[in-house]
Amino acid sequence: MNELTPSPALLCANCGTALQGEFCHACGQSIHSVIRPVSHMLEDAGDLFLHMDERIVHTLPPLYTKPGFLTLEYFSGRRIRYVAPFRLMFVFCLLAFFFVHLAFSDVRFGDDDDEAAPPDSVGAIHAAKTPEDVRRLYDAQIGELDATIANPEVPAATKKALEFGQGLVRDAANRRLAELKADPIPAPAAGAAPAARDDDLKWTHEPTVVDIAWLPDVVTRRIAVGIGHFKANIARLEEGGEAKAEALKRMGEGFFSVLPQTMLVMIPVFALILKLFYAFRRRLYMEHIIVALHSHAFLFLSLLLLMVLGFAKDAIRPHAWPAASLIGLVQGIMWVWMPVYLLIMQKRVYRQAWPMTILKYWLIGSVYFWLLLFALTVAFFIGASH
């Protein structure tokens, strides 16, 4: 009679232990191979950051309407039904700043007249509205020509052409001043040296030298390049016109590109503040991290909803202004709900009396506000160095 022999067990490719599920109970390695088609890898990438399944349904309503609920559930060990705190915060952070960037991308700075006629052209002088504007544009253009003429590296023939250009600028300015019934600009004295331009005395026109002995050369070079870009952007802002618009766009894109990283840095900072103010509550620092992640996820979700409602309000205002007014009222309520939510969350998570909770809420908010303002200032300068 033949004996029944058990079928060979599936062994872990890493440690050789017999497998009893999708993960090895000895070393934790998954039975699924990482060598798969690209389509499967893209699905896993989308699942890592979004994971749009029933957990979204269980997570979003309490995140926005039940202060502290998700945090307490996480502390109690009931985590499988909800989206992980970091993933939740990270996704809403990216989405919120994406919509904020969209909202600010249509904002135009400066006057239309500056864009119609750049200030470094004769057309700007012809379009000037007052004698003061004519003289200001004349001084700026003559100053640029003087600075170029004073450069010893410029050939003599080029200097002669620039001096002829100065005469054309002076003639154009005097014609416009005559039209405005103002006194003309006198011709410069013969043999007078070109006046030094005010901008040449500014720090934006000084050479950028970074020499920090304890930093690697590659780091100091990168800092010097960033400072040079910052100076160039500031100088183009002072020029106005298309140069100003281009510099503002570049600085804005740079600022929004570093905002998510800035907020990622501020998460552990906020958790550290909570740890210091609740040092006697005997909570681990990781617990404060969870509080910080959930509170920031709520703020980013609120910001996202406010931006979406703002777009909807602008779209329907010309067609249905009562509905737009209603959306504005909802936005106002949402702005009020944000600080109230954070206060209730702090009360429910740390379980202190209301007077102490309100006092710590005010102190924590004040400290975090100034630290966040400092971080955003640093982010602005980093963005302006693009």
C-alpha positions in Angstrom: 0.0 0.0 0.0 1.4 3.4 -1.1 2.0 5.9 1.7 0.7 9.5 1.5 3.6 11.9 1.4 3.0 15.6 2.1 3.6 18.0 -0.7 6.8 20.1 -0.5 6.3 23.3 1.4 7.0 26.7 -0.2 10.2 28.0 1.3 11.3 31.5 1.9 13.9 32.5 -0.7 15.8 34.5 1.9 16.1 32.2 4.9 14.7 28.9 3.8 11.9 28.8 6.4 8.6 27.1 5.4 6.1 29.7 4.5 2.6 29.9 6.0 1.4 33.1 4.3 2.4 35.9 2.1 5.2 36.9 4.5 7.9 34.8 6.1 7.3 34.6 9.9 11.1 34.3 10.5 12.6 37.2 8.5 9.5 39.1 7.3 10.3 38.9 3.5 7.4 38.9 1.1 6.8 36.0 -1.2 6.1 38.4 -4.1 9.0 39.0 -6.4 10.1 42.6 -7.2 10.9 41.5 -10.7 7.6 42.3 -12.3 6.2 44.2 -15.4 6.4 48.0 -15.3 2.6 48.2 -15.2 2.5 46.4 -11.8 5.2 48.7 -10.5 3.2 51.8 -11.5 0.1 50.3 -9.7 2.1 49.8 -6.6 3.5 53.4 -6.7 -0.1 54.8 -7.0 -1.2 52.5 -4.2 1.7 53.7 -2.0 0.7 57.3 -2.1 -3.0 57.3 -2.7 -4.4 53.8 -1.9 -7.9 54.8 -2.8 -9.9 52.1 -1.1 -12.5 51.8 1.7 -10.0 53.3 4.1 -10.5 56.7 2.5 -14.2 56.5 3.4 -13.3 55.6 7.0 -10.6 58.3 7.3 -11.8 61.5 5.6 -15.1 62.1 7.5 -13.6 61.8 11.0 -10.5 63.6 10.0 -12.5 66.7 9.2 -15.5 66.4 11.6 -14.1 64.6 14.7 -11.1 66.3 16.3 -8.7 63.9 17.8 -10.7 60.8 16.8 -8.1 59.3 14.4 -5.2 60.0 16.7 -6.9 58.2 19.6 -7.8 55.3 17.4 -4.2 55.1 16.3 -3.1 55.1 20.0 -5.6 52.4 20.8 -4.1 50.1 18.1 -7.1 50.3 15.7 -5.2 51.3 12.6 -6.0 49.0 9.8 -9.3 50.7 8.9 -7.6 54.1 8.4 -5.0 55.7 6.0 -1.6 56.0 7.7 -0.9 59.4 9.2 2.2 60.3 7.2 0.6 59.2 3.9 -2.5 61.2 4.7 -0.5 64.3 5.5 1.8 64.0 2.6 -0.9 63.6 -0.1 -3.0 66.5 1.2 0.1 68.6 1.5 1.0 68.1 -2.1 -2.6 68.6 -3.3 -3.2 71.7 -1.2 0.0 73.5 -2.3 -0.7 72.5 -5.9 -4.1 74.2 -5.8 -2.5 77.2 -4.0 0.1 77.5 -6.7 -2.7 77.4 -9.3 -4.6 80.2 -7.5 -1.5 82.4 -7.3 -0.3 81.6 -10.9 -2.9 84.0 -12.3 -2.0 86.9 -10.0 -0.3 89.7 -12.0 2.0 92.1 -10.2 2.8 95.6 -11.5 1.0 97.9 -13.9 0.1 97.0 -17.5 1.9 100.0 -18.7 5.2 98.5 -17.5 4.6 95.4 -19.6 3.5 97.4 -22.7 6.7 99.4 -22.8 9.8 98.1 -20.9 11.6 100.9 -19.0 14.9 100.3 -20.8 13.3 101.3 -24.2 12.7 104.7 -25.7 9.0 103.7 -26.1 8.7 103.9 -22.3 9.7 107.5 -22.4 7.1 108.2 -25.1 4.5 106.5 -22.9 5.4 108.4 -19.7 2.4 110.3 -18.2 4.2 112.9 -16.2 7.5 114.9 -16.4 8.7 113.1 -13.3 8.3 109.7 -15.0 10.2 111.0 -18.1 13.1 112.1 -15.9 13.1 108.9 -13.9 13.2 106.7 -17.1 15.8 109.0 -18.6 18.1 108.7 -15.5 17.7 105.0 -15.4 18.6 104.5 -19.1 21.4 107.0 -19.1 22.7 105.3 -16.0 22.8 101.9 -17.7 24.7 103.4 -20.7 27.1 105.2 -18.4 27.9 102.0 -16.5 28.6 100.2 -19.8 30.8 103.1 -21.1 32.8 103.1 -17.9 33.6 99.4 -18.2 37.3 99.2 -19.4 36.6 95.9 -21.2 34.2 97.6 -23.6 35.8 98.4 -27.0 36.2 102.1 -27.9 34.0 101.8 -31.0 31.2 100.4 -28.8 31.6 103.3 -26.4 31.2 105.8 -29.3 28.0 104.0 -30.3 26.7 104.1 -26.7 27.4 107.8 -26.5 25.4 108.4 -29.6 22.6 106.3 -28.0 22.7 108.6 -25.0 22.0 111.5 -27.4 19.0 109.7 -28.8 17.6 109.0 -25.3 18.0 112.7 -24.4 16.3 113.8 -27.6 13.4 111.5 -26.9 13.1 112.6 -23.3 13.1 116.3 -24.4 10.5 115.7 -27.0 8.2 114.1 -24.4 8.9 116.9 -21.9 8.0 119.5 -24.6 4.7 117.7 -25.1 4.1 117.7 -21.4 5.1 121.4 -21.3 8.0 120.9 -19.0 11.6 122.1 -18.9 14.0 120.1 -21.1 17.0 118.1 -19.9 20.2 120.1 -20.4 23.0 118.5 -22.4 26.0 117.2 -20.2 29.1 119.3 -20.0 31.8 118.5 -22.5 34.3 116.0 -21.2 32.3 115.2 -18.1 32.9 111.7 -16.8 30.0 109.3 -16.9 28.1 109.4 -13.6 28.3 106.4 -11.5 25.0 104.5 -11.5 23.3 104.1 -8.1 22.7 100.4 -8.8 26.4 99.8 -9.1 26.8 100.7 -5.5 24.2 98.2 -4.4 24.9 94.8 -3.1 23.1 93.2 -6.0 26.0 94.2 -8.3 28.8 93.1 -6.0 30.6 89.9 -6.9 29.4 86.8 -4.9 32.2 85.2 -2.9 31.4 82.4 -0.4 34.4 81.1 1.6 33.4 78.9 4.5 36.4 76.8 5.5 34.5 74.0 7.2 32.2 73.3 4.3 33.1 71.2 1.3 33.9 73.2 -1.9 30.8 71.8 -3.7 28.6 73.1 -1.0 30.2 76.6 -1.0 29.9 76.7 -4.8 26.2 75.8 -4.6 25.6 78.5 -2.0 27.5 81.0 -4.1 25.4 80.1 -7.2 22.2 80.4 -5.1 23.2 83.9 -3.8 24.1 84.9 -7.3 20.6 83.8 -8.6 19.0 85.7 -5.7 20.9 88.9 -6.6 20.0 88.5 -10.3 16.3 88.1 -9.4 16.3 91.2 -7.2 18.0 93.2 -9.9 15.4 92.2 -12.5 12.7 93.1 -10.1 14.1 96.6 -10.0 14.1 96.8 -13.8 10.4 96.3 -14.0 8.5 95.3 -17.2 8.9 91.9 -18.6 12.1 91.3 -16.5 10.1 91.9 -13.3 7.3 89.6 -14.4 9.8 86.8 -15.3 11.7 87.2 -12.0 8.4 87.1 -10.0 7.3 84.0 -11.8 10.7 82.2 -11.3 10.8 83.2 -7.6 7.2 82.1 -7.1 7.8 78.7 -8.7 10.9 78.2 -6.6 9.0 79.1 -3.4 6.2 76.7 -4.1 8.6 74.0 -5.0 10.2 74.0 -1.5 7.0 74.5 0.5 6.2 70.7 0.9 9.8 70.1 2.1 9.5 73.0 4.5 6.3 71.5 6.0 7.9 68.1 6.3 10.6 69.7 8.4 8.1 71.5 10.5 6.2 68.3 11.5 8.9 67.1 13.9 9.4 70.6 15.1 5.8 70.9 16.0 5.9 67.5 17.7 8.9 68.7 19.7 7.0 71.7 20.9 4.1 69.4 22.0 6.7 67.2 23.8 8.0 70.2 25.7 4.6 71.6 26.7 3.3 68.1 27.7 6.5 66.7 29.2 4.6 65.4 32.3 1.9 63.6 30.4 4.4 60.7 29.8 3.7 60.4 26.1 6.4 59.2 23.7 7.8 61.6 21.1 6.3 59.3 18.4 2.9 59.9 19.8 3.4 63.6 19.4 4.5 63.0 15.9 1.1 61.3 15.2 -0.7 64.3 16.7 1.3 66.6 14.5 0.7 64.5 11.4 -3.1 64.4 11.9 -3.4 68.1 12.8 -1.4 69.1 9.7 -3.4 66.7 7.5 -6.6 68.4 8.7 -5.1 71.8 7.9 -4.0 70.8 4.4 -7.4 69.2 3.8 -9.1 72.4 4.9 -6.8 74.5 2.6 -7.5 72.1 -0.3 -11.2 72.4 0.2 -11.0 76.2 0.5 -9.1 76.5 -2.7 -11.5 74.2 -4.6 -14.5 76.2 -3.3 -12.7 79.4 -4.2 -12.4 78.2 -7.8 -16.0 77.2 -7.9 -17.1 80.5 -6.5 -15.2 82.5 -9.1 -16.6 80.2 -11.9 -20.3 80.6 -10.9 -20.3 84.2 -9.6 -21.2 85.7 -13.1 -24.0 83.2 -13.5 -25.4 82.7 -10.0 -24.3 85.2 -7.5 -26.5 83.8 -4.6 -24.8 80.5 -4.9 -21.4 82.2 -4.9 -22.4 84.1 -1.8 -23.4 80.9 -0.1 -20.0 79.4 -1.0 -18.3 82.4 0.6 -20.3 81.9 3.7 -19.2 78.2 3.8 -15.6 79.3 3.4 -16.0 81.7 6.3 -17.3 78.9 8.5 -14.4 76.7 7.5 -11.9 79.3 8.5 -13.5 79.5 11.9 -13.6 75.7 12.2 -9.9 75.3 11.7 -8.6 76.9 15.1 -11.7 75.5 16.9 -10.9 72.0 15.6 -7.3 72.2 16.8 -8.3 73.3 20.2 -10.8 70.5 20.6 -8.3 68.0 19.3 -5.7 69.1 21.9 -8.3 68.8 24.7 -9.3 65.3 23.7 -5.9 63.9 23.1 -4.0 65.3 26.1 -7.1 65.4 28.5 -6.3 68.4 30.6 -8.7 70.9 32.0 -10.0 73.6 29.7 -8.1 76.5 31.3 -4.8 74.7 31.0 -5.6 73.5 27.5 -6.5 77.0 26.3 -3.3 78.4 27.9 -1.1 75.8 26.3 -3.0 76.1 23.0 -2.2 79.8 22.9 1.4 79.3 23.9 2.0 76.4 21.5 0.3 78.3 18.7 2.4 81.4 19.3 5.7 79.5 19.4 4.8 77.5 16.3 3.6 80.6 14.4 7.0 82.4 14.7 8.9 79.2 13.9 6.7 78.6 10.9 7.2 82.2 9.8 10.9 81.8 10.0 10.8 78.6 8.0 8.6 80.2 5.3 11.1 83.1 5.2 13.9 80.7 4.6 11.8 78.9 2.0 11.2 82.3 0.3 14.9 83.0 0.1 15.6 79.5 -1.2 12.9 79.9 -3.8 14.2 83.4 -4.8 17.6 81.8 -5.5 16.2 79.8 -8.4 
